[in-house]
Amino acid sequence: MKKVLNQMKYKEKGRIVEIKTAEVREKLMSMNIRIGKEVKMLAKQPLKGPVAIEVENAQTSLSQEIARQIIVEV
């Protein structure tokens, strides 16, 4: 089932299948976040705050705006 990254549940894992815009894709590539990588949701902050994720044992946070551009297969 495909869903937007910011719709994932706590501790849910998925594989990135699409990044909607080239601008976001380039920014994420510099963070080693690419199509085909497995991602795990660590936390979502309330009131449109950032989401915390883990990719290859590295933790990072993304804004809701960027998280909405990432489609994952769960």
mmJSON file of the N, C-alpha and C atoms, coordinates in Angstrom:
{"data_MODEL":{"atom_site":{
"group_PDB":["ATOM","ATOM","ATOM","ATOM","ATOM","ATOM","ATOM","ATOM","ATOM","ATOM","ATOM","ATOM","ATOM","ATOM","ATOM","ATOM","ATOM","ATOM","ATOM","ATOM","ATOM","ATOM","ATOM","ATOM","ATOM","ATOM","ATOM","ATOM","ATOM","ATOM","ATOM","ATOM","ATOM","ATOM","ATOM","ATOM","ATOM","ATOM","ATOM","ATOM","ATOM","ATOM","ATOM","ATOM","ATOM","ATOM","ATOM","ATOM","ATOM","ATOM","ATOM","ATOM","ATOM","ATOM","ATOM","ATOM","ATOM","ATOM","ATOM","ATOM","ATOM","ATOM","ATOM","ATOM","ATOM","ATOM","ATOM","ATOM","ATOM","ATOM","ATOM","ATOM","ATOM","ATOM","ATOM","ATOM","ATOM","ATOM","ATOM","ATOM","ATOM","ATOM","ATOM","ATOM","ATOM","ATOM","ATOM","ATOM","ATOM","ATOM","ATOM","ATOM","ATOM","ATOM","ATOM","ATOM","ATOM","ATOM","ATOM","ATOM","ATOM","ATOM","ATOM","ATOM","ATOM","ATOM","ATOM","ATOM","ATOM","ATOM","ATOM","ATOM","ATOM","ATOM","ATOM","ATOM","ATOM","ATOM","ATOM","ATOM","ATOM","ATOM","ATOM","ATOM","ATOM","ATOM","ATOM","ATOM","ATOM","ATOM","ATOM","ATOM","ATOM","ATOM","ATOM","ATOM","ATOM","ATOM","ATOM","ATOM","ATOM","ATOM","ATOM","ATOM","ATOM","ATOM","ATOM","ATOM","ATOM","ATOM","ATOM","ATOM","ATOM","ATOM","ATOM","ATOM","ATOM","ATOM","ATOM","ATOM","ATOM","ATOM","ATOM","ATOM","ATOM","ATOM","ATOM","ATOM","ATOM","ATOM","ATOM","ATOM","ATOM","ATOM","ATOM","ATOM","ATOM","ATOM","ATOM","ATOM","ATOM","ATOM","ATOM","ATOM","ATOM","ATOM","ATOM","ATOM","ATOM","ATOM","ATOM","ATOM","ATOM","ATOM","ATOM","ATOM","ATOM","ATOM","ATOM","ATOM","ATOM","ATOM","ATOM","ATOM","ATOM","ATOM","ATOM","ATOM","ATOM","ATOM","ATOM","ATOM","ATOM","ATOM","ATOM","ATOM","ATOM","ATOM","ATOM","ATOM","ATOM","ATOM"],
"id":[1,2,3,4,5,6,7,8,9,10,11,12,13,14,15,16,17,18,19,20,21,22,23,24,25,26,27,28,29,30,31,32,33,34,35,36,37,38,39,40,41,42,43,44,45,46,47,48,49,50,51,52,53,54,55,56,57,58,59,60,61,62,63,64,65,66,67,68,69,70,71,72,73,74,75,76,77,78,79,80,81,82,83,84,85,86,87,88,89,90,91,92,93,94,95,96,97,98,99,100,101,102,103,104,105,106,107,108,109,110,111,112,113,114,115,116,117,118,119,120,121,122,123,124,125,126,127,128,129,130,131,132,133,134,135,136,137,138,139,140,141,142,143,144,145,146,147,148,149,150,151,152,153,154,155,156,157,158,159,160,161,162,163,164,165,166,167,168,169,170,171,172,173,174,175,176,177,178,179,180,181,182,183,184,185,186,187,188,189,190,191,192,193,194,195,196,197,198,199,200,201,202,203,204,205,206,207,208,209,210,211,212,213,214,215,216,217,218,219,220,221,222],
"type_symbol":["N","C","C","N","C","C","N","C","C","N","C","C","N","C","C","N","C","C","N","C","C","N","C","C","N","C","C","N","C","C","N","C","C","N","C","C","N","C","C","N","C","C","N","C","C","N","C","C","N","C","C","N","C","C","N","C","C","N","C","C","N","C","C","N","C","C","N","C","C","N","C","C","N","C","C","N","C","C","N","C","C","N","C","C","N","C","C","N","C","C","N","C","C","N","C","C","N","C","C","N","C","C","N","C","C","N","C","C","N","C","C","N","C","C","N","C","C","N","C","C","N","C","C","N","C","C","N","C","C","N","C","C","N","C","C","N","C","C","N","C","C","N","C","C","N","C","C","N","C","C","N","C","C","N","C","C","N","C","C","N","C","C","N","C","C","N","C","C","N","C","C","N","C","C","N","C","C","N","C","C","N","C","C","N","C","C","N","C","C","N","C","C","N","C","C","N","C","C","N","C","C","N","C","C","N","C","C","N","C","C","N","C","C","N","C","C","N","C","C","N","C","C"],
"label_atom_id":["N","CA","C","N","CA","C","N","CA","C","N","CA","C","N","CA","C","N","CA","C","N","CA","C","N","CA","C","N","CA","C","N","CA","C","N","CA","C","N","CA","C","N","CA","C","N","CA","C","N","CA","C","N","CA","C","N","CA","C","N","CA","C","N","CA","C","N","CA","C","N","CA","C","N","CA","C","N","CA","C","N","CA","C","N","CA","C","N","CA","C","N","CA","C","N","CA","C","N","CA","C","N","CA","C","N","CA","C","N","CA","C","N","CA","C","N","CA","C","N","CA","C","N","CA","C","N","CA","C","N","CA","C","N","CA","C","N","CA","C","N","CA","C","N","CA","C","N","CA","C","N","CA","C","N","CA","C","N","CA","C","N","CA","C","N","CA","C","N","CA","C","N","CA","C","N","CA","C","N","CA","C","N","CA","C","N","CA","C","N","CA","C","N","CA","C","N","CA","C","N","CA","C","N","CA","C","N","CA","C","N","CA","C","N","CA","C","N","CA","C","N","CA","C","N","CA","C","N","CA","C","N","CA","C","N","CA","C","N","CA","C","N","CA","C","N","CA","C","N","CA","C","N","CA","C","N","CA","C"],
"label_alt_id":[null,null,null,null,null,null,null,null,null,null,null,null,null,null,null,null,null,null,null,null,null,null,null,null,null,null,null,null,null,null,null,null,null,null,null,null,null,null,null,null,null,null,null,null,null,null,null,null,null,null,null,null,null,null,null,null,null,null,null,null,null,null,null,null,null,null,null,null,null,null,null,null,null,null,null,null,null,null,null,null,null,null,null,null,null,null,null,null,null,null,null,null,null,null,null,null,null,null,null,null,null,null,null,null,null,null,null,null,null,null,null,null,null,null,null,null,null,null,null,null,null,null,null,null,null,null,null,null,null,null,null,null,null,null,null,null,null,null,null,null,null,null,null,null,null,null,null,null,null,null,null,null,null,null,null,null,null,null,null,null,null,null,null,null,null,null,null,null,null,null,null,null,null,null,null,null,null,null,null,null,null,null,null,null,null,null,null,null,null,null,null,null,null,null,null,null,null,null,null,null,null,null,null,null,null,null,null,null,null,null,null,null,null,null,null,null,null,null,null,null,null,null],
"label_comp_id":["MET","MET","MET","LYS","LYS","LYS","LYS","LYS","LYS","VAL","VAL","VAL","LEU","LEU","LEU","ASN","ASN","ASN","GLN","GLN","GLN","MET","MET","MET","LYS","LYS","LYS","TYR","TYR","TYR","LYS","LYS","LYS","GLU","GLU","GLU","LYS","LYS","LYS","GLY","GLY","GLY","ARG","ARG","ARG","ILE","ILE","ILE","VAL","VAL","VAL","GLU","GLU","GLU","ILE","ILE","ILE","LYS","LYS","LYS","THR","THR","THR","ALA","ALA","ALA","GLU","GLU","GLU","VAL","VAL","VAL","ARG","ARG","ARG","GLU","GLU","GLU","LYS","LYS","LYS","LEU","LEU","LEU","MET","MET","MET","SER","SER","SER","MET","MET","MET","ASN","ASN","ASN","ILE","ILE","ILE","ARG","ARG","ARG","ILE","ILE","ILE","GLY","GLY","GLY","LYS","LYS","LYS","GLU","GLU","GLU","VAL","VAL","VAL","LYS","LYS","LYS","MET","MET","MET","LEU","LEU","LEU","ALA","ALA","ALA","LYS","LYS","LYS","GLN","GLN","GLN","PRO","PRO","PRO","LEU","LEU","LEU","LYS","LYS","LYS","GLY","GLY","GLY","PRO","PRO","PRO","VAL","VAL","VAL","ALA","ALA","ALA","ILE","ILE","ILE","GLU","GLU","GLU","VAL","VAL","VAL","GLU","GLU","GLU","ASN","ASN","ASN","ALA","ALA","ALA","GLN","GLN","GLN","THR","THR","THR","SER","SER","SER","LEU","LEU","LEU","SER","SER","SER","GLN","GLN","GLN","GLU","GLU","GLU","ILE","ILE","ILE","ALA","ALA","ALA","ARG","ARG","ARG","GLN","GLN","GLN","ILE","ILE","ILE","ILE","ILE","ILE","VAL","VAL","VAL","GLU","GLU","GLU","VAL","VAL","VAL"],
"label_asym_id":["A","A","A","A","A","A","A","A","A","A","A","A","A","A","A","A","A","A","A","A","A","A","A","A","A","A","A","A","A","A","A","A","A","A","A","A","A","A","A","A","A","A","A","A","A","A","A","A","A","A","A","A","A","A","A","A","A","A","A","A","A","A","A","A","A","A","A","A","A","A","A","A","A","A","A","A","A","A","A","A","A","A","A","A","A","A","A","A","A","A","A","A","A","A","A","A","A","A","A","A","A","A","A","A","A","A","A","A","A","A","A","A","A","A","A","A","A","A","A","A","A","A","A","A","A","A","A","A","A","A","A","A","A","A","A","A","A","A","A","A","A","A","A","A","A","A","A","A","A","A","A","A","A","A","A","A","A","A","A","A","A","A","A","A","A","A","A","A","A","A","A","A","A","A","A","A","A","A","A","A","A","A","A","A","A","A","A","A","A","A","A","A","A","A","A","A","A","A","A","A","A","A","A","A","A","A","A","A","A","A","A","A","A","A","A","A","A","A","A","A","A","A"],
"label_entity_id":["1","1","1","1","1","1","1","1","1","1","1","1","1","1","1","1","1","1","1","1","1","1","1","1","1","1","1","1","1","1","1","1","1","1","1","1","1","1","1","1","1","1","1","1","1","1","1","1","1","1","1","1","1","1","1","1","1","1","1","1","1","1","1","1","1","1","1","1","1","1","1","1","1","1","1","1","1","1","1","1","1","1","1","1","1","1","1","1","1","1","1","1","1","1","1","1","1","1","1","1","1","1","1","1","1","1","1","1","1","1","1","1","1","1","1","1","1","1","1","1","1","1","1","1","1","1","1","1","1","1","1","1","1","1","1","1","1","1","1","1","1","1","1","1","1","1","1","1","1","1","1","1","1","1","1","1","1","1","1","1","1","1","1","1","1","1","1","1","1","1","1","1","1","1","1","1","1","1","1","1","1","1","1","1","1","1","1","1","1","1","1","1","1","1","1","1","1","1","1","1","1","1","1","1","1","1","1","1","1","1","1","1","1","1","1","1","1","1","1","1","1","1"],
"label_seq_id":[1,1,1,2,2,2,3,3,3,4,4,4,5,5,5,6,6,6,7,7,7,8,8,8,9,9,9,10,10,10,11,11,11,12,12,12,13,13,13,14,14,14,15,15,15,16,16,16,17,17,17,18,18,18,19,19,19,20,20,20,21,21,21,22,22,22,23,23,23,24,24,24,25,25,25,26,26,26,27,27,27,28,28,28,29,29,29,30,30,30,31,31,31,32,32,32,33,33,33,34,34,34,35,35,35,36,36,36,37,37,37,38,38,38,39,39,39,40,40,40,41,41,41,42,42,42,43,43,43,44,44,44,45,45,45,46,46,46,47,47,47,48,48,48,49,49,49,50,50,50,51,51,51,52,52,52,53,53,53,54,54,54,55,55,55,56,56,56,57,57,57,58,58,58,59,59,59,60,60,60,61,61,61,62,62,62,63,63,63,64,64,64,65,65,65,66,66,66,67,67,67,68,68,68,69,69,69,70,70,70,71,71,71,72,72,72,73,73,73,74,74,74],
"pdbx_PDB_ins_code":[null,null,null,null,null,null,null,null,null,null,null,null,null,null,null,null,null,null,null,null,null,null,null,null,null,null,null,null,null,null,null,null,null,null,null,null,null,null,null,null,null,null,null,null,null,null,null,null,null,null,null,null,null,null,null,null,null,null,null,null,null,null,null,null,null,null,null,null,null,null,null,null,null,null,null,null,null,null,null,null,null,null,null,null,null,null,null,null,null,null,null,null,null,null,null,null,null,null,null,null,null,null,null,null,null,null,null,null,null,null,null,null,null,null,null,null,null,null,null,null,null,null,null,null,null,null,null,null,null,null,null,null,null,null,null,null,null,null,null,null,null,null,null,null,null,null,null,null,null,null,null,null,null,null,null,null,null,null,null,null,null,null,null,null,null,null,null,null,null,null,null,null,null,null,null,null,null,null,null,null,null,null,null,null,null,null,null,null,null,null,null,null,null,null,null,null,null,null,null,null,null,null,null,null,null,null,null,null,null,null,null,null,null,null,null,null,null,null,null,null,null,null],
"Cartn_x":[0.841,0.0,0.891,0.585,1.352,0.71,1.579,1.093,2.161,1.737,2.65,3.42,4.688,5.55,4.943,4.384,3.862,2.575,2.054,0.881,1.272,2.56,3.005,2.782,2.578,2.39,3.733,3.735,4.931,5.508,6.798,7.571,7.225,6.399,6.065,7.237,7.467,8.552,7.97,8.698,8.303,9.498,9.312,10.365,9.942,10.853,10.553,10.39,9.246,8.988,8.889,8.698,8.58,8.901,9.586,9.796,9.275,8.262,7.457,8.175,9.047,9.677,11.194,11.781,13.23,13.981,13.448,14.101,14.216,13.129,13.138,14.013,13.939,14.75,16.237,16.689,18.103,18.494,17.634,17.923,18.037,17.115,17.119,18.307,18.737,19.897,21.136,21.253,22.404,22.341,21.15,20.965,20.919,21.261,21.243,19.828,18.848,17.459,17.078,16.89,16.654,15.533,15.038,14.073,14.717,13.97,14.462,14.964,15.222,15.706,14.554,14.859,13.868,13.89,12.7,12.556,11.66,11.972,11.178,10.735,9.438,8.907,9.26,9.919,10.285,9.347,8.962,8.082,7.476,6.289,5.641,5.294,5.701,5.408,4.025,3.307,1.968,2.021,0.874,0.698,1.647,1.728,2.521,4.013,4.465,5.886,6.586,7.889,8.65,8.367,8.737,8.681,10.122,10.318,11.636,11.627,12.64,12.725,14.109,14.203,15.488,15.685,16.847,17.233,18.637,18.795,20.092,20.774,20.065,20.573,20.952,20.569,20.811,19.472,19.388,18.143,18.209,17.081,16.988,15.547,15.337,13.97,13.719,12.469,12.045,10.822,10.7,9.506,8.305,7.136,5.907,5.828,6.271,6.236,7.055,8.243,9.078,8.519,8.047,7.491,6.297,5.531,4.388,4.801,6.058,6.558,7.081,7.148,7.736,6.634,6.606,5.637,6.364,5.798,6.412,5.455,6.022,5.276,5.451,4.357,4.427,3.901],
"Cartn_y":[-1.176,0.0,1.247,2.183,3.424,4.479,5.279,6.418,7.495,8.692,9.819,9.641,10.009,9.801,10.345,11.536,12.121,11.454,10.474,9.711,8.378,8.08,6.835,6.902,5.727,5.63,5.46,5.723,5.573,4.166,4.076,2.838,2.069,2.638,1.982,2.116,1.069,1.071,1.029,1.612,1.586,1.847,1.614,1.848,3.031,3.968,5.155,4.732,5.085,4.727,5.947,7.119,8.327,9.555,10.504,11.837,12.795,13.553,14.255,15.327,16.116,17.197,17.023,17.492,17.383,18.174,19.317,20.155,19.405,18.793,18.028,16.785,16.129,14.935,15.242,16.362,16.754,17.034,17.743,18.054,16.772,15.834,14.581,13.691,13.735,12.94,13.335,14.608,15.056,14.531,14.058,13.491,11.963,11.394,9.945,9.364,10.154,9.705,9.656,8.43,8.223,7.217,7.172,6.149,4.786,3.87,2.525,2.322,3.396,3.285,2.975,2.183,1.907,3.037,3.441,4.53,4.058,4.528,4.19,5.484,5.58,6.759,6.672,7.679,7.712,8.583,9.72,10.632,11.668,12.134,13.239,14.285,15.504,16.591,17.162,17.596,18.154,19.523,19.932,21.277,21.559,20.638,20.791,20.877,20.293,20.246,19.205,19.065,18.135,16.673,15.794,14.358,13.86,12.93,12.338,10.953,10.67,9.394,8.788,7.509,6.817,6.186,6.418,5.829,5.277,3.974,3.306,3.667,3.523,3.78,5.223,6.134,7.559,8.247,9.037,9.732,11.169,11.64,13.021,13.481,14.756,15.269,16.038,15.99,16.664,17.513,18.608,19.434,18.693,19.075,18.486,18.728,19.882,20.219,19.224,18.885,17.913,16.515,16.171,14.834,14.544,15.578,15.402,15.091,15.311,15.051,13.622,12.849,11.519,10.46,9.566,8.47,7.183,6.426,5.178,4.007,2.83,1.576,0.911,0.678,0.056,-1.36],
"Cartn_z":[0.0,0.0,0.0,-0.868,-0.938,-0.061,0.568,1.344,1.386,1.736,1.878,3.188,3.182,4.342,5.636,5.583,6.823,7.306,6.563,7.002,7.647,7.678,8.303,9.812,10.406,11.842,12.544,13.848,14.677,14.519,14.264,14.079,12.81,11.949,10.688,9.723,8.932,7.953,6.548,5.632,4.229,3.343,2.046,1.058,0.193,-0.003,-0.81,-2.268,-2.867,-4.263,-5.176,-4.578,-5.399,-4.568,-5.203,-4.625,-5.68,-5.341,-6.336,-7.154,-6.552,-7.308,-7.372,-8.454,-8.643,-7.572,-7.188,-6.17,-4.844,-4.422,-3.17,-3.327,-4.472,-4.729,-4.573,-5.122,-5.01,-3.567,-2.847,-1.443,-0.619,-0.844,-0.092,-0.461,-1.715,-2.129,-1.339,-1.001,-0.214,1.219,1.626,2.963,2.902,1.737,1.506,1.591,1.239,1.188,-0.284,-0.791,-2.217,-2.438,-3.662,-4.049,-3.849,-3.255,-2.99,-1.567,-0.845,0.534,1.485,2.522,3.55,4.576,5.0,5.956,7.104,8.301,9.479,10.151,10.454,11.134,12.619,13.14,14.557,15.374,14.826,15.576,14.638,15.01,14.312,15.347,15.109,16.029,15.725,16.744,16.525,15.854,15.374,14.805,13.65,12.723,11.498,11.763,12.86,13.17,12.323,12.472,11.641,11.98,11.038,11.273,11.436,12.344,12.564,11.927,11.109,10.416,10.583,10.245,10.25,8.874,8.286,7.01,7.189,7.016,7.171,8.493,9.578,10.928,11.196,10.317,10.523,10.751,11.8,12.111,11.624,11.114,10.653,10.781,10.659,10.668,9.379,8.946,7.723,8.029,7.325,7.485,6.905,7.339,6.792,5.287,4.842,3.413,2.593,3.059,2.358,2.513,3.703,3.941,3.038,2.686,1.789,0.363,0.024,-1.325,-1.51,-0.422,-0.451,-0.355,-1.34,-1.366,-1.001,-0.062,0.387,0.181,-0.01,-0.066,1.279,1.999,3.325,3.282],
"occupancy":[1.0,1.0,1.0,1.0,1.0,1.0,1.0,1.0,1.0,1.0,1.0,1.0,1.0,1.0,1.0,1.0,1.0,1.0,1.0,1.0,1.0,1.0,1.0,1.0,1.0,1.0,1.0,1.0,1.0,1.0,1.0,1.0,1.0,1.0,1.0,1.0,1.0,1.0,1.0,1.0,1.0,1.0,1.0,1.0,1.0,1.0,1.0,1.0,1.0,1.0,1.0,1.0,1.0,1.0,1.0,1.0,1.0,1.0,1.0,1.0,1.0,1.0,1.0,1.0,1.0,1.0,1.0,1.0,1.0,1.0,1.0,1.0,1.0,1.0,1.0,1.0,1.0,1.0,1.0,1.0,1.0,1.0,1.0,1.0,1.0,1.0,1.0,1.0,1.0,1.0,1.0,1.0,1.0,1.0,1.0,1.0,1.0,1.0,1.0,1.0,1.0,1.0,1.0,1.0,1.0,1.0,1.0,1.0,1.0,1.0,1.0,1.0,1.0,1.0,1.0,1.0,1.0,1.0,1.0,1.0,1.0,1.0,1.0,1.0,1.0,1.0,1.0,1.0,1.0,1.0,1.0,1.0,1.0,1.0,1.0,1.0,1.0,1.0,1.0,1.0,1.0,1.0,1.0,1.0,1.0,1.0,1.0,1.0,1.0,1.0,1.0,1.0,1.0,1.0,1.0,1.0,1.0,1.0,1.0,1.0,1.0,1.0,1.0,1.0,1.0,1.0,1.0,1.0,1.0,1.0,1.0,1.0,1.0,1.0,1.0,1.0,1.0,1.0,1.0,1.0,1.0,1.0,1.0,1.0,1.0,1.0,1.0,1.0,1.0,1.0,1.0,1.0,1.0,1.0,1.0,1.0,1.0,1.0,1.0,1.0,1.0,1.0,1.0,1.0,1.0,1.0,1.0,1.0,1.0,1.0,1.0,1.0,1.0,1.0,1.0,1.0,1.0,1.0,1.0,1.0,1.0,1.0],
"B_iso_or_equiv":[0.0,0.0,0.0,0.0,0.0,0.0,0.0,0.0,0.0,0.0,0.0,0.0,0.0,0.0,0.0,0.0,0.0,0.0,0.0,0.0,0.0,0.0,0.0,0.0,0.0,0.0,0.0,0.0,0.0,0.0,0.0,0.0,0.0,0.0,0.0,0.0,0.0,0.0,0.0,0.0,0.0,0.0,0.0,0.0,0.0,0.0,0.0,0.0,0.0,0.0,0.0,0.0,0.0,0.0,0.0,0.0,0.0,0.0,0.0,0.0,0.0,0.0,0.0,0.0,0.0,0.0,0.0,0.0,0.0,0.0,0.0,0.0,0.0,0.0,0.0,0.0,0.0,0.0,0.0,0.0,0.0,0.0,0.0,0.0,0.0,0.0,0.0,0.0,0.0,0.0,0.0,0.0,0.0,0.0,0.0,0.0,0.0,0.0,0.0,0.0,0.0,0.0,0.0,0.0,0.0,0.0,0.0,0.0,0.0,0.0,0.0,0.0,0.0,0.0,0.0,0.0,0.0,0.0,0.0,0.0,0.0,0.0,0.0,0.0,0.0,0.0,0.0,0.0,0.0,0.0,0.0,0.0,0.0,0.0,0.0,0.0,0.0,0.0,0.0,0.0,0.0,0.0,0.0,0.0,0.0,0.0,0.0,0.0,0.0,0.0,0.0,0.0,0.0,0.0,0.0,0.0,0.0,0.0,0.0,0.0,0.0,0.0,0.0,0.0,0.0,0.0,0.0,0.0,0.0,0.0,0.0,0.0,0.0,0.0,0.0,0.0,0.0,0.0,0.0,0.0,0.0,0.0,0.0,0.0,0.0,0.0,0.0,0.0,0.0,0.0,0.0,0.0,0.0,0.0,0.0,0.0,0.0,0.0,0.0,0.0,0.0,0.0,0.0,0.0,0.0,0.0,0.0,0.0,0.0,0.0,0.0,0.0,0.0,0.0,0.0,0.0,0.0,0.0,0.0,0.0,0.0,0.0],
"pdbx_formal_charge":[null,null,null,null,null,null,null,null,null,null,null,null,null,null,null,null,null,null,null,null,null,null,null,null,null,null,null,null,null,null,null,null,null,null,null,null,null,null,null,null,null,null,null,null,null,null,null,null,null,null,null,null,null,null,null,null,null,null,null,null,null,null,null,null,null,null,null,null,null,null,null,null,null,null,null,null,null,null,null,null,null,null,null,null,null,null,null,null,null,null,null,null,null,null,null,null,null,null,null,null,null,null,null,null,null,null,null,null,null,null,null,null,null,null,null,null,null,null,null,null,null,null,null,null,null,null,null,null,null,null,null,null,null,null,null,null,null,null,null,null,null,null,null,null,null,null,null,null,null,null,null,null,null,null,null,null,null,null,null,null,null,null,null,null,null,null,null,null,null,null,null,null,null,null,null,null,null,null,null,null,null,null,null,null,null,null,null,null,null,null,null,null,null,null,null,null,null,null,null,null,null,null,null,null,null,null,null,null,null,null,null,null,null,null,null,null,null,null,null,null,null,null],
"auth_seq_id":[1,1,1,2,2,2,3,3,3,4,4,4,5,5,5,6,6,6,7,7,7,8,8,8,9,9,9,10,10,10,11,11,11,12,12,12,13,13,13,14,14,14,15,15,15,16,16,16,17,17,17,18,18,18,19,19,19,20,20,20,21,21,21,22,22,22,23,23,23,24,24,24,25,25,25,26,26,26,27,27,27,28,28,28,29,29,29,30,30,30,31,31,31,32,32,32,33,33,33,34,34,34,35,35,35,36,36,36,37,37,37,38,38,38,39,39,39,40,40,40,41,41,41,42,42,42,43,43,43,44,44,44,45,45,45,46,46,46,47,47,47,48,48,48,49,49,49,50,50,50,51,51,51,52,52,52,53,53,53,54,54,54,55,55,55,56,56,56,57,57,57,58,58,58,59,59,59,60,60,60,61,61,61,62,62,62,63,63,63,64,64,64,65,65,65,66,66,66,67,67,67,68,68,68,69,69,69,70,70,70,71,71,71,72,72,72,73,73,73,74,74,74],
"auth_comp_id":["MET","MET","MET","LYS","LYS","LYS","LYS","LYS","LYS","VAL","VAL","VAL","LEU","LEU","LEU","ASN","ASN","ASN","GLN","GLN","GLN","MET","MET","MET","LYS","LYS","LYS","TYR","TYR","TYR","LYS","LYS","LYS","GLU","GLU","GLU","LYS","LYS","LYS","GLY","GLY","GLY","ARG","ARG","ARG","ILE","ILE","ILE","VAL","VAL","VAL","GLU","GLU","GLU","ILE","ILE","ILE","LYS","LYS","LYS","THR","THR","THR","ALA","ALA","ALA","GLU","GLU","GLU","VAL","VAL","VAL","ARG","ARG","ARG","GLU","GLU","GLU","LYS","LYS","LYS","LEU","LEU","LEU","MET","MET","MET","SER","SER","SER","MET","MET","MET","ASN","ASN","ASN","ILE","ILE","ILE","ARG","ARG","ARG","ILE","ILE","ILE","GLY","GLY","GLY","LYS","LYS","LYS","GLU","GLU","GLU","VAL","VAL","VAL","LYS","LYS","LYS","MET","MET","MET","LEU","LEU","LEU","ALA","ALA","ALA","LYS","LYS","LYS","GLN","GLN","GLN","PRO","PRO","PRO","LEU","LEU","LEU","LYS","LYS","LYS","GLY","GLY","GLY","PRO","PRO","PRO","VAL","VAL","VAL","ALA","ALA","ALA","ILE","ILE","ILE","GLU","GLU","GLU","VAL","VAL","VAL","GLU","GLU","GLU","ASN","ASN","ASN","ALA","ALA","ALA","GLN","GLN","GLN","THR","THR","THR","SER","SER","SER","LEU","LEU","LEU","SER","SER","SER","GLN","GLN","GLN","GLU","GLU","GLU","ILE","ILE","ILE","ALA","ALA","ALA","ARG","ARG","ARG","GLN","GLN","GLN","ILE","ILE","ILE","ILE","ILE","ILE","VAL","VAL","VAL","GLU","GLU","GLU","VAL","VAL","VAL"],
"auth_asym_id":["A","A","A","A","A","A","A","A","A","A","A","A","A","A","A","A","A","A","A","A","A","A","A","A","A","A","A","A","A","A","A","A","A","A","A","A","A","A","A","A","A","A","A","A","A","A","A","A","A","A","A","A","A","A","A","A","A","A","A","A","A","A","A","A","A","A","A","A","A","A","A","A","A","A","A","A","A","A","A","A","A","A","A","A","A","A","A","A","A","A","A","A","A","A","A","A","A","A","A","A","A","A","A","A","A","A","A","A","A","A","A","A","A","A","A","A","A","A","A","A","A","A","A","A","A","A","A","A","A","A","A","A","A","A","A","A","A","A","A","A","A","A","A","A","A","A","A","A","A","A","A","A","A","A","A","A","A","A","A","A","A","A","A","A","A","A","A","A","A","A","A","A","A","A","A","A","A","A","A","A","A","A","A","A","A","A","A","A","A","A","A","A","A","A","A","A","A","A","A","A","A","A","A","A","A","A","A","A","A","A","A","A","A","A","A","A","A","A","A","A","A","A"],
"auth_atom_id":["N","CA","C","N","CA","C","N","CA","C","N","CA","C","N","CA","C","N","CA","C","N","CA","C","N","CA","C","N","CA","C","N","CA","C","N","CA","C","N","CA","C","N","CA","C","N","CA","C","N","CA","C","N","CA","C","N","CA","C","N","CA","C","N","CA","C","N","CA","C","N","CA","C","N","CA","C","N","CA","C","N","CA","C","N","CA","C","N","CA","C","N","CA","C","N","CA","C","N","CA","C","N","CA","C","N","CA","C","N","CA","C","N","CA","C","N","CA","C","N","CA","C","N","CA","C","N","CA","C","N","CA","C","N","CA","C","N","CA","C","N","CA","C","N","CA","C","N","CA","C","N","CA","C","N","CA","C","N","CA","C","N","CA","C","N","CA","C","N","CA","C","N","CA","C","N","CA","C","N","CA","C","N","CA","C","N","CA","C","N","CA","C","N","CA","C","N","CA","C","N","CA","C","N","CA","C","N","CA","C","N","CA","C","N","CA","C","N","CA","C","N","CA","C","N","CA","C","N","CA","C","N","CA","C","N","CA","C","N","CA","C","N","CA","C","N","CA","C","N","CA","C","N","CA","C","N","CA","C"],
"pdbx_PDB_model_num":[1,1,1,1,1,1,1,1,1,1,1,1,1,1,1,1,1,1,1,1,1,1,1,1,1,1,1,1,1,1,1,1,1,1,1,1,1,1,1,1,1,1,1,1,1,1,1,1,1,1,1,1,1,1,1,1,1,1,1,1,1,1,1,1,1,1,1,1,1,1,1,1,1,1,1,1,1,1,1,1,1,1,1,1,1,1,1,1,1,1,1,1,1,1,1,1,1,1,1,1,1,1,1,1,1,1,1,1,1,1,1,1,1,1,1,1,1,1,1,1,1,1,1,1,1,1,1,1,1,1,1,1,1,1,1,1,1,1,1,1,1,1,1,1,1,1,1,1,1,1,1,1,1,1,1,1,1,1,1,1,1,1,1,1,1,1,1,1,1,1,1,1,1,1,1,1,1,1,1,1,1,1,1,1,1,1,1,1,1,1,1,1,1,1,1,1,1,1,1,1,1,1,1,1,1,1,1,1,1,1,1,1,1,1,1,1,1,1,1,1,1,1]
}}}
